[in-house]
Amino acid sequence: MAVDIESLYRSHGPMVLRRCRRLLREEAKAVDAMHDVFVEILRRKDTLDASSPAGLLLTTATHVCLNRLRTLRRKPEDPEDEMLFHIAALGGAPDAERRSLAGTILDRLFAGQPESTRLIAVLHYVDRLTLEEVAAEVGMSVSGVRKRLRTLKERLPAVTGEA
């Protein structure tokens, strides 16, 4: 499936910019990273699966921003960025085990759920968008978004083995 970069930029650019702002916390760097995301998509457009463009763009934005943070780790500009630098530099065995466990739990949590549910959860819990903003982003009603999030919360104890 061919990727229409211009259409993606118009429809998903604000979402990508929000992710870059959240991770980089500086407007100029976030705008540069957003552009790099679309350059990367353009570079790989013939090999990409565009069936879930929001997920593809959010994943690419996260990778672009984390790579920039890894580069900044050598000379941090803001000491408060230590947590983001730590996340960007994950790699030891205990961390890999925790990430693997977290990935397994998330896979179980989202199993059988529509793909948009994962996007809704990321937009609300990670990017801190309001229910109204999430609904507008995914083209659903606020009550539909609320129901999806409630369903995830109800599934969580069964998935994690907690009562």
Order of alpha helices (4+ residues) and beta strands (2+ residues): alpha-alpha-alpha-alpha-alpha-alpha-alpha-alpha
